[in-house]
């Protein structure tokens, strides 16, 4: 793969200065056009140590409008990053629509270095590369112009570059002991990198391998790749995106929800049972920090099923300094400017903490599907993206509890009427609730498919018959305690 980049291409100063103005004009025109399309630009700069990744990033800041471009460099993970899934650090820096980011190193670096240094197996490398492909596929589908640049140097050129930098006191600091350590494994790095680039150079996110021995050739080649990718992205954006069509499917009968026993009630002394289960959750919650784990509880369910009441009882069993509730409503302008899962990634809890979601990332396959707020392709692919998201959470040690609270249509109507009559409950009932009620079958159908397709051993759906509120609250606390006990021992 790297042979084509080892041609020793050079550009003299005169030719470079002649070509730069036209290239800059192309890039700037395309960059300015981003704002009107909803696209964002992400430039991944990877490559051999000493190839000038940081120099190239500075060149992009010089050639482009720096007000709409940020540069992010990823070194060793900070304590804050260590406490969250590995991709959290990348999701945090994704630019909003109309803006761009240059990423110096990326999600490829840990996977490649780990394999070269013998810290991971061949299978683990493939797993990491598959995750990178899935992440990049999602980015492109969500309106990202993704440019992946790999700066290549031959072994001889790399050593020459290191010595050149070390000879100048102003640049000697840029060559570290780790650089020389990696240079001794040049052949191993080359083999692993070729494998990584071959596997992840997809039609949607291809690699551009750039000969970086001559700095001017490197910068021109990289600039041409960015300009071409932006222009192609803008051309694709001219096509009208598919419109969302409300889904009015009907649920199969019987199904996982219709089979729930809605007659279950809280027998005995409710307050005593509530206190005991909250105490059990509280004791287990303290183990999260000691075992360097965190907890996410996602609550979904029929309108008026009692999610808020169950969440309040659960919150009372935690240390409120270490748990917070995220109430998920329609996305804000900032959230709409990012990929769909961005607003959930940014709220992930630290070690020892919990995040409780009142509604969650499943909105795309529920309300957005039923109401036609996204296209059929969007909600269909969301199953795969949500599955990947939850897999990353559980692999990082996050304990995931997903609850669906179910009530009958008759009980929902009774609760709606009660809210209308009760002054301190009137804020809970809106015209949207009545509209959603008229689409009962469609929401049930969406929920059934969601539960069947997204329940996994590590992130199972816990179905709660909530016709009796007290029973539902006790059952939620019991289920959380059971999951914590199972995971924490």
GUTOR-486629 format. One record per residue (C-alpha): residue number from 0; residue in three letters; x, y, z. Coordinates in nm, 2 decimals. Layout:
<sites>
SITE    k    r       X       Y       Z
SITE  NUM  ALA       X       Y       Z
...
</sites>
This chain:
<sites>
SITE    k    r       X       Y       Z
SITE    0  UNK    0.00    0.00    0.00
SITE    1  UNK    0.28    0.24    0.08
SITE    2  UNK    0.48    0.18   -0.24
SITE    3  UNK    0.30    0.45   -0.43
SITE    4  UNK    0.39    0.70   -0.16
SITE    5  UNK    0.76    0.62   -0.17
SITE    6  UNK    0.83    0.79   -0.50
SITE    7  UNK    1.03    1.07   -0.35
SITE    8  UNK    0.81    1.34   -0.50
SITE    9  UNK    0.94    1.69   -0.46
SITE   10  UNK    0.81    2.04   -0.52
SITE   11  UNK    1.04    2.34   -0.54
SITE   12  UNK    0.96    2.66   -0.37
SITE   13  UNK    0.86    2.84   -0.68
SITE   14  UNK    0.61    2.58   -0.79
SITE   15  UNK    0.47    2.56   -0.44
SITE   16  UNK    0.40    2.93   -0.41
SITE   17  UNK    0.25    2.92   -0.76
SITE   18  UNK    0.00    2.64   -0.67
SITE   19  UNK   -0.10    2.74   -0.32
SITE   20  UNK   -0.33    3.04   -0.40
SITE   21  UNK   -0.56    2.85   -0.63
SITE   22  UNK   -0.57    2.55   -0.38
SITE   23  UNK   -0.65    2.78   -0.09
SITE   24  UNK   -0.93    2.95   -0.28
SITE   25  UNK   -1.08    2.61   -0.36
SITE   26  UNK   -1.07    2.50    0.00
SITE   27  UNK   -1.20    2.82    0.14
SITE   28  UNK   -1.49    2.83   -0.11
SITE   29  UNK   -1.59    2.48   -0.01
SITE   30  UNK   -1.54    2.55    0.36
SITE   31  UNK   -1.77    2.85    0.35
SITE   32  UNK   -2.03    2.64    0.17
SITE   33  UNK   -2.05    2.39    0.45
SITE   34  UNK   -2.26    2.62    0.66
SITE   35  UNK   -2.55    2.61    0.42
SITE   36  UNK   -2.56    2.23    0.39
SITE   37  UNK   -2.56    2.09    0.74
SITE   38  UNK   -2.23    1.91    0.67
SITE   39  UNK   -1.92    1.91    0.90
SITE   40  UNK   -1.56    1.84    0.81
SITE   41  UNK   -1.33    1.60    1.00
SITE   42  UNK   -0.97    1.56    0.89
SITE   43  UNK   -0.79    1.26    1.04
SITE   44  UNK   -0.41    1.30    1.02
SITE   45  UNK   -0.22    0.98    1.10
SITE   46  UNK    0.11    0.84    0.99
SITE   47  UNK    0.47    0.77    1.07
SITE   48  UNK    0.63    0.95    1.36
SITE   49  UNK    0.83    1.24    1.23
SITE   50  UNK    0.62    1.28    0.92
SITE   51  UNK    0.49    1.62    1.02
SITE   52  UNK    0.14    1.56    1.14
SITE   53  UNK    0.14    1.87    1.36
SITE   54  UNK    0.30    2.08    1.08
SITE   55  UNK    0.03    1.98    0.85
SITE   56  UNK   -0.24    2.07    1.10
SITE   57  UNK   -0.08    2.42    1.13
SITE   58  UNK   -0.09    2.44    0.75
SITE   59  UNK   -0.46    2.38    0.75
SITE   60  UNK   -0.51    2.65    1.01
SITE   61  UNK   -0.31    2.88    0.78
SITE   62  UNK   -0.50    2.79    0.46
SITE   63  UNK   -0.85    2.77    0.59
SITE   64  UNK   -1.08    3.00    0.79
SITE   65  UNK   -0.95    2.92    1.14
SITE   66  UNK   -1.27    3.05    1.30
SITE   67  UNK   -1.45    2.74    1.17
SITE   68  UNK   -1.17    2.49    1.23
SITE   69  UNK   -1.03    2.34    1.55
SITE   70  UNK   -0.72    2.11    1.59
SITE   71  UNK   -0.73    1.83    1.84
SITE   72  UNK   -0.44    1.61    1.94
SITE   73  UNK   -0.47    1.29    2.13
SITE   74  UNK   -0.19    1.18    2.36
SITE   75  UNK   -0.22    0.94    2.65
SITE   76  UNK   -0.57    0.92    2.80
SITE   77  UNK   -0.63    1.15    3.10
SITE   78  UNK   -0.78    1.03    3.42
SITE   79  UNK   -1.12    1.17    3.31
SITE   80  UNK   -1.10    0.98    2.98
SITE   81  UNK   -0.98    0.66    3.15
SITE   82  UNK   -1.31    0.66    3.34
SITE   83  UNK   -1.52    0.64    3.03
SITE   84  UNK   -1.54    0.43    2.71
SITE   85  UNK   -1.24    0.49    2.48
SITE   86  UNK   -1.44    0.67    2.21
SITE   87  UNK   -1.58    0.93    2.45
SITE   88  UNK   -1.27    1.15    2.39
SITE   89  UNK   -1.35    1.15    2.01
SITE   90  UNK   -1.72    1.21    2.04
SITE   91  UNK   -1.65    1.51    2.26
SITE   92  UNK   -1.45    1.69    1.99
SITE   93  UNK   -1.68    1.63    1.69
SITE   94  UNK   -1.75    1.97    1.53
SITE   95  UNK   -2.11    2.09    1.48
SITE   96  UNK   -2.25    2.13    1.13
SITE   97  UNK   -2.08    2.40    0.93
SITE   98  UNK   -1.75    2.36    1.11
SITE   99  UNK   -1.44    2.14    1.09
SITE  100  UNK   -1.18    1.96    1.30
SITE  101  UNK   -0.83    1.84    1.24
SITE  102  UNK   -0.75    1.53    1.45
SITE  103  UNK   -0.38    1.47    1.49
SITE  104  UNK   -0.38    1.10    1.56
SITE  105  UNK   -0.71    0.94    1.62
SITE  106  UNK   -0.90    0.62    1.72
SITE  107  UNK   -0.64    0.42    1.51
SITE  108  UNK   -0.34    0.51    1.73
SITE  109  UNK   -0.42    0.30    2.04
SITE  110  UNK   -0.51    0.00    1.83
SITE  111  UNK   -0.20    0.01    1.61
SITE  112  UNK    0.04    0.08    1.89
SITE  113  UNK   -0.11   -0.18    2.12
SITE  114  UNK   -0.07   -0.45    1.85
SITE  115  UNK    0.29   -0.35    1.76
SITE  116  UNK    0.40   -0.34    2.12
SITE  117  UNK    0.24   -0.69    2.19
SITE  118  UNK   -0.03   -0.55    2.42
SITE  119  UNK   -0.31   -0.69    2.21
SITE  120  UNK   -0.38   -0.98    1.99
SITE  121  UNK   -0.45   -1.00    1.62
SITE  122  UNK   -0.82   -1.06    1.70
SITE  123  UNK   -0.83   -0.76    1.93
SITE  124  UNK   -0.68   -0.54    1.65
SITE  125  UNK   -0.95   -0.66    1.41
SITE  126  UNK   -1.22   -0.58    1.66
SITE  127  UNK   -1.08   -0.23    1.71
SITE  128  UNK   -1.07   -0.18    1.33
SITE  129  UNK   -1.43   -0.30    1.30
SITE  130  UNK   -1.53   -0.05    1.56
SITE  131  UNK   -1.35    0.23    1.37
SITE  132  UNK   -1.53    0.13    1.05
SITE  133  UNK   -1.87    0.14    1.22
SITE  134  UNK   -1.79    0.48    1.38
SITE  135  UNK   -1.68    0.63    1.05
SITE  136  UNK   -1.98    0.49    0.87
SITE  137  UNK   -2.20    0.65    1.12
SITE  138  UNK   -2.02    0.99    1.08
SITE  139  UNK   -2.06    0.99    0.70
SITE  140  UNK   -2.42    0.89    0.72
SITE  141  UNK   -2.47    1.18    0.97
SITE  142  UNK   -2.34    1.44    0.73
SITE  143  UNK   -1.96    1.43    0.79
SITE  144  UNK   -1.71    1.49    0.52
SITE  145  UNK   -1.44    1.26    0.65
SITE  146  UNK   -1.09    1.29    0.51
SITE  147  UNK   -0.83    1.04    0.63
SITE  148  UNK   -0.47    1.13    0.55
SITE  149  UNK   -0.18    0.89    0.62
SITE  150  UNK    0.17    1.06    0.61
SITE  151  UNK    0.43    0.81    0.51
SITE  152  UNK    0.81    0.81    0.55
SITE  153  UNK    1.05    0.54    0.46
SITE  154  UNK    1.27    0.41    0.75
SITE  155  UNK    1.57    0.59    0.62
SITE  156  UNK    1.37    0.92    0.58
SITE  157  UNK    1.23    0.89    0.93
SITE  158  UNK    1.57    0.85    1.09
SITE  159  UNK    1.70    1.15    0.88
SITE  160  UNK    1.41    1.36    0.99
SITE  161  UNK    1.46    1.28    1.36
SITE  162  UNK    1.83    1.37    1.34
SITE  163  UNK    1.75    1.69    1.16
SITE  164  UNK    1.50    1.79    1.43
SITE  165  UNK    1.74    1.70    1.71
SITE  166  UNK    2.02    1.91    1.55
SITE  167  UNK    1.82    2.23    1.59
SITE  168  UNK    1.77    2.34    1.96
SITE  169  UNK    1.44    2.49    1.86
SITE  170  UNK    1.30    2.16    1.75
SITE  171  UNK    1.50    1.90    1.94
SITE  172  UNK    1.22    1.87    2.20
SITE  173  UNK    0.99    1.73    1.93
SITE  174  UNK    1.19    1.40    1.92
SITE  175  UNK    1.13    1.19    2.23
SITE  176  UNK    1.26    0.86    2.36
SITE  177  UNK    0.94    0.70    2.27
SITE  178  UNK    0.98    0.82    1.90
SITE  179  UNK    1.32    0.64    1.89
SITE  180  UNK    1.17    0.34    2.06
SITE  181  UNK    0.90    0.32    1.80
SITE  182  UNK    1.15    0.38    1.52
SITE  183  UNK    1.33    0.06    1.62
SITE  184  UNK    1.01   -0.13    1.54
SITE  185  UNK    0.96    0.04    1.20
SITE  186  UNK    0.91   -0.28    1.02
SITE  187  UNK    0.65   -0.41    1.27
SITE  188  UNK    0.47   -0.07    1.26
SITE  189  UNK    0.46   -0.08    0.88
SITE  190  UNK    0.31   -0.43    0.87
SITE  191  UNK    0.04   -0.35    1.12
SITE  192  UNK   -0.04   -0.01    0.96
SITE  193  UNK   -0.07   -0.16    0.62
SITE  194  UNK   -0.32   -0.41    0.76
SITE  195  UNK   -0.51   -0.14    0.93
SITE  196  UNK   -0.53    0.09    0.63
SITE  197  UNK   -0.63   -0.19    0.40
SITE  198  UNK   -0.91   -0.30    0.62
SITE  199  UNK   -1.05    0.05    0.70
SITE  200  UNK   -1.01    0.21    0.37
SITE  201  UNK   -1.38    0.18    0.28
SITE  202  UNK   -1.57    0.34   -0.01
SITE  203  UNK   -1.73    0.59    0.23
SITE  204  UNK   -1.40    0.67    0.41
SITE  205  UNK   -1.10    0.59    0.20
SITE  206  UNK   -0.74    0.67    0.30
SITE  207  UNK   -0.51    0.90    0.11
SITE  208  UNK   -0.15    0.80    0.16
SITE  209  UNK    0.08    1.10    0.12
SITE  210  UNK    0.46    1.09    0.08
SITE  211  UNK    0.58    1.32    0.36
SITE  212  UNK    0.95    1.33    0.28
SITE  213  UNK    0.92    1.66    0.10
SITE  214  UNK    0.72    1.90    0.32
SITE  215  UNK    0.58    2.11    0.03
SITE  216  UNK    0.47    1.80   -0.16
SITE  217  UNK    0.31    1.67    0.16
SITE  218  UNK    0.11    1.99    0.21
SITE  219  UNK    0.00    2.02   -0.14
SITE  220  UNK   -0.11    1.66   -0.17
SITE  221  UNK   -0.30    1.68    0.16
SITE  222  UNK   -0.46    2.01    0.06
SITE  223  UNK   -0.58    1.86   -0.27
SITE  224  UNK   -0.73    1.57   -0.09
SITE  225  UNK   -0.93    1.80    0.14
SITE  226  UNK   -1.05    2.02   -0.14
SITE  227  UNK   -1.16    1.72   -0.35
SITE  228  UNK   -1.34    1.56   -0.05
SITE  229  UNK   -1.52    1.89    0.04
SITE  230  UNK   -1.63    1.95   -0.32
SITE  231  UNK   -1.76    1.59   -0.36
SITE  232  UNK   -1.94    1.62   -0.03
SITE  233  UNK   -2.11    1.94   -0.13
SITE  234  UNK   -2.21    1.79   -0.46
SITE  235  UNK   -2.37    1.49   -0.28
SITE  236  UNK   -2.55    1.74   -0.04
SITE  237  UNK   -2.74    1.89   -0.34
SITE  238  UNK   -2.95    1.57   -0.36
SITE  239  UNK   -3.26    1.61   -0.15
SITE  240  UNK   -3.25    1.38    0.16
SITE  241  UNK   -3.53    1.13    0.20
SITE  242  UNK   -3.83    1.27    0.40
SITE  243  UNK   -3.95    1.11    0.71
SITE  244  UNK   -4.27    0.92    0.67
SITE  245  UNK   -4.48    0.85    0.99
SITE  246  UNK   -4.48    0.47    1.06
SITE  247  UNK   -4.82    0.33    1.15
SITE  248  UNK   -4.73   -0.04    1.19
SITE  249  UNK   -4.95   -0.25    1.42
SITE  250  UNK   -4.79   -0.48    1.68
SITE  251  UNK   -4.81   -0.86    1.64
SITE  252  UNK   -5.04   -1.03    1.88
SITE  253  UNK   -4.94   -1.18    2.12
SITE  254  UNK   -4.61   -1.00    2.18
SITE  255  UNK   -4.36   -0.93    2.46
SITE  256  UNK   -4.57   -0.65    2.60
SITE  257  UNK   -4.92   -0.80    2.57
SITE  258  UNK   -4.80   -1.11    2.76
SITE  259  UNK   -4.71   -0.91    3.07
SITE  260  UNK   -4.92   -0.98    3.38
SITE  261  UNK   -5.07   -0.64    3.44
SITE  262  UNK   -5.25   -0.76    3.76
SITE  263  UNK   -4.94   -0.77    3.97
SITE  264  UNK   -4.95   -0.55    4.28
SITE  265  UNK   -4.74   -0.46    4.58
SITE  266  UNK   -4.85   -0.69    4.86
SITE  267  UNK   -4.78   -0.62    5.22
SITE  268  UNK   -4.63   -0.31    5.37
SITE  269  UNK   -4.52   -0.10    5.07
SITE  270  UNK   -4.33    0.16    5.28
SITE  271  UNK   -4.13   -0.12    5.45
SITE  272  UNK   -4.05   -0.29    5.12
SITE  273  UNK   -3.95    0.04    4.96
SITE  274  UNK   -3.71    0.13    5.24
SITE  275  UNK   -3.55   -0.22    5.23
SITE  276  UNK   -3.50   -0.21    4.86
SITE  277  UNK   -3.36    0.14    4.86
SITE  278  UNK   -3.12    0.04    5.13
SITE  279  UNK   -3.00   -0.25    4.92
SITE  280  UNK   -2.94   -0.03    4.62
SITE  281  UNK   -2.76    0.23    4.84
SITE  282  UNK   -2.52   -0.03    4.97
SITE  283  UNK   -2.44   -0.17    4.63
SITE  284  UNK   -2.41    0.18    4.48
SITE  285  UNK   -2.11    0.25    4.71
SITE  286  UNK   -1.93   -0.04    4.55
SITE  287  UNK   -1.93    0.13    4.21
SITE  288  UNK   -1.63    0.36    4.30
SITE  289  UNK   -1.44    0.09    4.47
SITE  290  UNK   -1.46   -0.14    4.17
SITE  291  UNK   -1.42    0.15    3.92
SITE  292  UNK   -1.75    0.10    3.76
SITE  293  UNK   -2.04    0.33    3.67
SITE  294  UNK   -2.41    0.29    3.62
SITE  295  UNK   -2.66    0.40    3.35
SITE  296  UNK   -3.04    0.35    3.39
SITE  297  UNK   -3.25    0.43    3.08
SITE  298  UNK   -3.63    0.46    3.13
SITE  299  UNK   -3.87    0.43    2.84
SITE  300  UNK   -4.24    0.34    2.84
SITE  301  UNK   -4.59    0.44    2.77
SITE  302  UNK   -4.69    0.80    2.85
SITE  303  UNK   -4.81    0.82    3.21
SITE  304  UNK   -4.66    0.48    3.30
SITE  305  UNK   -4.49    0.62    3.60
SITE  306  UNK   -4.13    0.67    3.48
SITE  307  UNK   -4.09    0.99    3.69
SITE  308  UNK   -4.21    0.82    4.01
SITE  309  UNK   -3.98    0.52    3.97
SITE  310  UNK   -3.69    0.75    3.89
SITE  311  UNK   -3.75    0.95    4.21
SITE  312  UNK   -3.75    0.64    4.43
SITE  313  UNK   -3.43    0.52    4.26
SITE  314  UNK   -3.26    0.85    4.30
SITE  315  UNK   -3.35    0.85    4.67
SITE  316  UNK   -3.14    0.53    4.70
SITE  317  UNK   -2.83    0.69    4.56
SITE  318  UNK   -2.58    0.95    4.68
SITE  319  UNK   -2.73    1.25    4.50
SITE  320  UNK   -2.38    1.40    4.46
SITE  321  UNK   -2.29    1.11    4.24
SITE  322  UNK   -2.61    1.06    4.04
SITE  323  UNK   -2.80    1.28    3.80
SITE  324  UNK   -3.11    1.26    3.60
SITE  325  UNK   -3.11    1.36    3.23
SITE  326  UNK   -3.46    1.43    3.10
SITE  327  UNK   -3.45    1.38    2.72
SITE  328  UNK   -3.68    1.60    2.51
SITE  329  UNK   -3.66    1.73    2.15
SITE  330  UNK   -3.30    1.80    2.06
SITE  331  UNK   -3.17    2.15    2.08
SITE  332  UNK   -3.02    2.34    1.79
SITE  333  UNK   -2.67    2.25    1.92
SITE  334  UNK   -2.77    1.88    1.95
SITE  335  UNK   -2.92    1.88    1.60
SITE  336  UNK   -2.59    2.01    1.46
SITE  337  UNK   -2.41    1.69    1.58
SITE  338  UNK   -2.46    1.32    1.51
SITE  339  UNK   -2.76    1.17    1.68
SITE  340  UNK   -2.58    0.99    1.96
SITE  341  UNK   -2.36    1.29    2.05
SITE  342  UNK   -2.59    1.43    2.32
SITE  343  UNK   -2.59    1.09    2.50
SITE  344  UNK   -2.21    1.03    2.47
SITE  345  UNK   -2.13    1.36    2.63
SITE  346  UNK   -2.34    1.28    2.94
SITE  347  UNK   -2.18    0.95    3.03
SITE  348  UNK   -2.10    0.91    3.40
SITE  349  UNK   -1.76    0.90    3.56
SITE  350  UNK   -1.64    0.60    3.77
SITE  351  UNK   -1.85    0.57    4.08
SITE  352  UNK   -2.13    0.78    3.93
SITE  353  UNK   -2.47    0.71    3.77
SITE  354  UNK   -2.67    0.88    3.50
SITE  355  UNK   -3.04    0.81    3.49
SITE  356  UNK   -3.21    0.89    3.16
SITE  357  UNK   -3.58    0.98    3.15
SITE  358  UNK   -3.63    0.88    2.79
SITE  359  UNK   -3.31    0.79    2.61
SITE  360  UNK   -3.13    0.72    2.28
SITE  361  UNK   -3.42    0.50    2.18
SITE  362  UNK   -3.62    0.80    2.08
SITE  363  UNK   -3.50    0.75    1.72
SITE  364  UNK   -3.67    0.41    1.69
SITE  365  UNK   -3.98    0.52    1.89
SITE  366  UNK   -4.11    0.88    1.86
SITE  367  UNK   -3.90    0.98    1.56
SITE  368  UNK   -4.00    0.66    1.38
SITE  369  UNK   -4.37    0.69    1.46
SITE  370  UNK   -4.39    1.07    1.40
SITE  371  UNK   -4.18    1.07    1.08
SITE  372  UNK   -3.92    1.30    1.23
SITE  373  UNK   -3.65    1.10    1.06
SITE  374  UNK   -3.63    0.89    0.74
SITE  375  UNK   -3.70    0.52    0.74
SITE  376  UNK   -3.33    0.46    0.66
SITE  377  UNK   -3.23    0.66    0.97
SITE  378  UNK   -3.43    0.47    1.22
SITE  379  UNK   -3.35    0.14    1.06
SITE  380  UNK   -2.98    0.19    1.09
SITE  381  UNK   -3.02    0.33    1.44
SITE  382  UNK   -3.06   -0.03    1.58
SITE  383  UNK   -2.71   -0.11    1.47
SITE  384  UNK   -2.56    0.22    1.60
SITE  385  UNK   -2.74    0.18    1.93
SITE  386  UNK   -2.62   -0.17    1.97
SITE  387  UNK   -2.26   -0.06    1.91
SITE  388  UNK   -2.30    0.23    2.16
SITE  389  UNK   -2.42   -0.01    2.43
SITE  390  UNK   -2.15   -0.26    2.35
SITE  391  UNK   -1.89    0.01    2.41
SITE  392  UNK   -2.05    0.11    2.73
SITE  393  UNK   -2.05   -0.24    2.88
SITE  394  UNK   -1.70   -0.32    2.75
SITE  395  UNK   -1.58   -0.01    2.94
SITE  396  UNK   -1.74   -0.14    3.26
SITE  397  UNK   -2.06    0.06    3.26
SITE  398  UNK   -2.35   -0.13    3.41
SITE  399  UNK   -2.66   -0.07    3.18
SITE  400  UNK   -3.02   -0.11    3.30
SITE  401  UNK   -3.29   -0.05    3.05
SITE  402  UNK   -3.65   -0.03    3.16
SITE  403  UNK   -3.98   -0.04    2.97
SITE  404  UNK   -4.28    0.05    3.19
SITE  405  UNK   -4.60   -0.08    3.04
SITE  406  UNK   -4.96    0.01    3.13
SITE  407  UNK   -5.29   -0.06    2.95
SITE  408  UNK   -5.47    0.19    2.73
SITE  409  UNK   -5.75    0.21    2.97
SITE  410  UNK   -5.52    0.28    3.27
SITE  411  UNK   -5.34    0.55    3.06
SITE  412  UNK   -5.68    0.72    2.99
SITE  413  UNK   -5.76    0.71    3.37
SITE  414  UNK   -5.43    0.87    3.46
SITE  415  UNK   -5.46    1.13    3.19
SITE  416  UNK   -5.80    1.24    3.32
SITE  417  UNK   -5.66    1.24    3.68
SITE  418  UNK   -5.38    1.47    3.57
SITE  419  UNK   -5.63    1.71    3.41
SITE  420  UNK   -5.83    1.73    3.73
SITE  421  UNK   -5.54    1.76    3.97
SITE  422  UNK   -5.38    2.11    3.98
SITE  423  UNK   -5.03    2.00    4.08
SITE  424  UNK   -5.03    1.73    3.81
SITE  425  UNK   -5.16    1.94    3.52
SITE  426  UNK   -4.81    2.03    3.40
SITE  427  UNK   -4.76    1.66    3.32
SITE  428  UNK   -5.04    1.65    3.06
SITE  429  UNK   -5.00    1.82    2.72
SITE  430  UNK   -5.18    1.81    2.38
SITE  431  UNK   -4.89    1.60    2.25
SITE  432  UNK   -4.98    1.33    2.51
SITE  433  UNK   -5.34    1.31    2.37
SITE  434  UNK   -5.21    1.30    2.01
SITE  435  UNK   -4.97    1.02    2.10
SITE  436  UNK   -5.25    0.82    2.26
SITE  437  UNK   -5.43    0.82    1.93
SITE  438  UNK   -5.13    0.63    1.79
SITE  439  UNK   -5.12    0.37    2.06
SITE  440  UNK   -5.08    0.07    1.82
SITE  441  UNK   -4.80    0.24    1.62
SITE  442  UNK   -4.60    0.31    1.94
SITE  443  UNK   -4.66   -0.04    2.07
SITE  444  UNK   -4.54   -0.19    1.74
SITE  445  UNK   -4.23    0.03    1.75
SITE  446  UNK   -4.16   -0.07    2.12
SITE  447  UNK   -4.20   -0.44    2.05
SITE  448  UNK   -3.95   -0.43    1.76
SITE  449  UNK   -3.71   -0.22    1.97
SITE  450  UNK   -3.72   -0.46    2.26
SITE  451  UNK   -3.68   -0.77    2.05
SITE  452  UNK   -3.39   -0.62    1.85
SITE  453  UNK   -3.19   -0.44    2.11
SITE  454  UNK   -3.20   -0.66    2.42
SITE  455  UNK   -2.87   -0.83    2.48
SITE  456  UNK   -2.71   -1.03    2.76
SITE  457  UNK   -2.50   -0.73    2.88
SITE  458  UNK   -2.78   -0.47    2.82
SITE  459  UNK   -3.11   -0.65    2.85
SITE  460  UNK   -3.45   -0.48    2.86
SITE  461  UNK   -3.63   -0.51    3.19
SITE  462  UNK   -4.01   -0.51    3.13
SITE  463  UNK   -4.21   -0.37    3.41
SITE  464  UNK   -4.59   -0.42    3.44
SITE  465  UNK   -4.68   -0.07    3.57
SITE  466  UNK   -5.05   -0.08    3.61
SITE  467  UNK   -4.99   -0.06    3.98
SITE  468  UNK   -4.75    0.22    4.05
SITE  469  UNK   -4.62    0.08    4.38
SITE  470  UNK   -4.54   -0.25    4.23
SITE  471  UNK   -4.35   -0.09    3.94
SITE  472  UNK   -4.14    0.12    4.18
SITE  473  UNK   -4.05   -0.17    4.39
SITE  474  UNK   -3.97   -0.39    4.08
SITE  475  UNK   -3.74   -0.12    3.94
SITE  476  UNK   -3.54   -0.10    4.26
SITE  477  UNK   -3.52   -0.48    4.28
SITE  478  UNK   -3.40   -0.50    3.92
SITE  479  UNK   -3.13   -0.23    3.97
SITE  480  UNK   -3.01   -0.41    4.29
SITE  481  UNK   -3.01   -0.75    4.11
SITE  482  UNK   -2.80   -0.60    3.82
SITE  483  UNK   -2.56   -0.43    4.05
SITE  484  UNK   -2.52   -0.75    4.26
SITE  485  UNK   -2.47   -0.96    3.94
SITE  486  UNK   -2.20   -0.72    3.81
SITE  487  UNK   -2.03   -0.62    4.13
SITE  488  UNK   -2.05   -0.96    4.31
</sites>
